[in-house]
Amino acid sequence: MNDDQSARDRNLDEALDETFPASDAPANTVETGTRVGTESMPDAVTDNRKASRFELVVDGHTAVLNYERTRTSLVLLHTEVPPALRGRHLADALAQAGIDTARAEGLQLAVVCPFVKAYLQHHRQ
């Protein structure tokens, strides 16, 4: 490598260090999934006991986590998020609501839903 190339490389390294410090938060990118615009923020997850499901309503669409509740247990059955709401981590919020409810009510948690099983594996508590 010649001296001119080496000097250009050092200058590029310095420019990158100044432009992208590691302590900065990630920018809005496809990789980070950060959203901008007028999309509504979701309200709190509600427990619709009559329908046996946790619900999250956003932009007129409802994401749900169906369950069966007994005196001693909460069985999480199936998570469903409408296509218009996907990519917003709403299923995560529903899964966490189910887990938190079982814990708060002293119920044994049983998980049938594949999504909630995966959620539990990635979010060990």
C-alpha positions in Angstrom: 0.0 0.0 0.0 1.4 3.4 -0.9 1.6 6.4 1.4 -1.2 8.3 -0.4 -3.6 5.3 0.1 -2.6 4.9 3.7 -3.2 8.6 4.4 -6.7 8.4 2.8 -7.5 5.4 4.9 -6.5 7.2 8.1 -8.6 10.2 7.1 -11.6 8.0 6.4 -11.2 6.2 9.7 -11.1 9.6 11.5 -14.2 10.9 9.6 -16.1 7.7 10.5 -15.2 8.0 14.2 -16.4 11.6 14.2 -19.6 10.9 12.3 -20.7 7.7 13.9 -19.7 7.6 17.6 -20.7 4.3 19.2 -22.5 6.1 22.0 -25.1 7.6 19.7 -28.5 5.9 19.5 -29.3 4.2 16.2 -31.0 6.3 13.6 -34.3 5.7 11.9 -33.4 2.7 9.7 -35.0 -0.4 8.3 -32.8 -2.4 10.7 -33.9 -0.7 13.8 -37.6 -0.7 12.9 -38.1 2.9 14.2 -41.3 4.3 12.8 -42.1 7.9 12.0 -45.3 9.5 10.8 -48.9 9.6 12.0 -49.4 6.1 13.2 -51.3 5.8 16.5 -49.6 4.6 19.5 -51.4 1.6 21.0 -53.5 1.9 24.1 -53.0 -0.4 27.0 -53.8 -4.1 26.5 -57.2 -5.0 27.9 -58.4 -8.3 29.3 -61.8 -9.0 27.6 -62.8 -11.9 30.0 -66.2 -12.3 28.2 -64.4 -13.1 25.0 -61.5 -14.9 26.8 -58.8 -12.8 25.1 -56.4 -10.0 25.7 -57.0 -7.2 23.2 -55.0 -4.3 21.8 -56.9 -1.8 19.5 -54.9 0.4 17.2 -56.2 2.4 14.2 -59.5 0.6 14.3 -57.9 -2.9 14.2 -57.7 -5.3 17.1 -54.8 -7.6 17.9 -55.7 -10.5 20.2 -54.3 -13.2 22.4 -56.9 -15.9 23.1 -56.8 -17.8 26.3 -58.6 -20.2 28.5 -58.8 -19.4 32.2 -59.6 -21.8 35.0 -59.6 -21.3 38.7 -55.9 -22.2 38.9 -54.4 -21.6 35.4 -54.2 -19.3 32.4 -53.7 -21.1 29.1 -52.4 -18.9 26.3 -53.8 -20.3 23.1 -53.3 -18.1 20.0 -52.0 -14.7 19.1 -53.4 -12.9 16.1 -52.3 -9.5 14.7 -54.0 -8.0 11.7 -51.7 -7.4 8.7 -52.1 -3.6 9.0 -50.6 -3.7 12.5 -47.7 -6.1 12.0 -44.2 -4.9 12.7 -45.2 -2.8 15.8 -44.4 -5.5 18.4 -48.1 -5.6 19.5 -47.9 -9.4 19.8 -45.1 -8.8 22.3 -47.3 -6.6 24.3 -50.1 -9.1 24.3 -47.7 -11.9 25.4 -46.4 -9.8 28.2 -49.9 -9.0 29.3 -50.8 -12.7 29.5 -47.6 -13.4 31.5 -48.2 -10.5 33.8 -51.8 -11.4 34.4 -51.0 -15.0 35.3 -48.3 -13.8 37.7 -50.5 -11.1 39.3 -53.4 -13.5 39.8 -51.2 -16.3 41.1 -52.3 -18.6 38.2 -50.2 -21.4 36.7 -49.2 -20.3 33.1 -49.6 -22.8 30.3 -48.5 -21.8 26.8 -49.9 -23.4 23.7 -49.4 -20.4 21.3 -46.1 -20.8 19.3 -45.5 -17.1 19.3 -45.8 -16.8 23.1 -43.5 -19.8 23.5 -40.9 -18.0 21.3 -41.4 -14.8 23.2 -40.7 -16.5 26.5 -37.5 -18.0 25.1 -36.2 -14.6 24.1 -37.4 -12.8 27.2 -36.5 -15.0 30.1 -37.7 -13.4 33.3 
